[in-house]
Every structure is written in C-alpha cells, then in structure tokens.
Amino acid sequence: MEVPERIVIDSEKCAGKPCIRGTRLSVDFILELLASGWSFTQIQEEYEIEKEDILAVLQYAHKIISEEDVFKIST
C-alpha cells in the first residue's frame, strides 16, 4: 500500500504507528479528535498542523479500510 507523503511509519516514533510527518501525532489520534467532533480548524490551531495533514490522515484511513478483507463468520 502506498502511504500518503505526509504520513510516516517509523518503528522508532510513536511505537511504529503511522503519524503526521514532523510530529508525534498519530493517525488514530487525529481520527479520534475528528470522531469526537473537533473541526479541522480546531485541530490545526491546537496542534499547529495544516489542513493537508488532516486530509492525509483521512486518505490513509480510507486506503486501509478500502483494502481490508471482511469475512462473515457463522456462529
């Protein structure tokens, strides 16, 4: 899978979680903020990142989900 340019995965940063380049802000943290109702503007101002960083987080999450295989398990 191709990772958006603004997202980095480094085993020595954020325990290997995908993060926004040049920060210690993980993709899952930004997604949690968005899911909690934070606006792009609030996130940008609080964490001094750009709109394009947040869009890269969403693009990365989309790629992960779209490439996921889902199987129905009978019980």
C-alpha positions as a printed Julia matrix, in Angstrom:
75×3 Matrix{Float64}:
   0.0     0.0    0.0
   1.23    3.47  -0.86
   1.3     5.77   2.16
   0.43    9.46   1.63
   3.56   11.66   1.61
   2.58   13.47   4.81
   2.21   10.22   6.77
   5.28    8.37   8.06
   5.68    4.98   9.66
   8.86    4.72  11.74
   9.37    1.99  14.32
  11.31    4.48  16.46
   8.48    7.04  16.63
   5.04    6.62  18.17
   5.69    2.88  18.69
   5.58    2.39  14.93
   2.1     3.85  14.5
   1.54    5.94  11.36
   2.0     9.64  12.21
   1.91   13.01  10.54
   5.4    13.8    9.2
   7.41   16.03  11.55
   5.09   15.44  14.52
   4.25   12.8   17.07
   0.56   13.0   16.16
  -0.65    9.54  15.19
  -3.27    8.88  12.55
  -5.54    7.22  15.11
  -5.28   10.25  17.45
  -6.37   12.66  14.7
  -9.22   10.3   13.73
 -10.29   10.19  17.39
 -10.39   14.0   17.51
 -12.48   14.15  14.34
 -14.84   11.44  15.64
 -15.21   13.45  18.87
 -16.45   16.44  16.91
 -13.31   18.53  16.6
 -13.25   20.65  13.45
 -10.31   20.84  11.08
  -9.72   24.39  12.29
  -9.66   23.38  15.96
  -7.15   20.61  15.28
  -4.99   22.87  13.12
  -4.88   25.6   15.76
  -4.37   23.29  18.76
  -1.66   21.11  17.19
  -0.15   23.52  14.63
  -0.66   21.3   11.61
  -2.03   22.06   8.15
  -5.35   21.1    6.6
  -3.4    18.92   4.16
  -2.06   16.9    7.13
  -5.6    16.1    8.26
  -6.62   15.24   4.71
  -3.61   12.88   4.51
  -4.83   11.18   7.71
  -8.25   10.65   6.13
  -6.69    9.43   2.89
  -4.54    6.94   4.8
  -7.53    5.67   6.8
  -9.54    5.31   3.59
  -6.77    3.26   1.96
  -6.54    0.93   4.98
 -10.29    0.36   5.08
 -10.74    0.01   1.33
  -8.04   -2.67   1.16
  -9.41   -4.59   4.13
 -10.89   -8.04   3.55
 -14.07   -8.7    5.5
 -15.38  -12.21   6.07
 -18.66  -13.27   7.58
 -18.16  -15.8   10.37
 -21.03  -18.15  11.12
 -21.67  -18.94  14.76
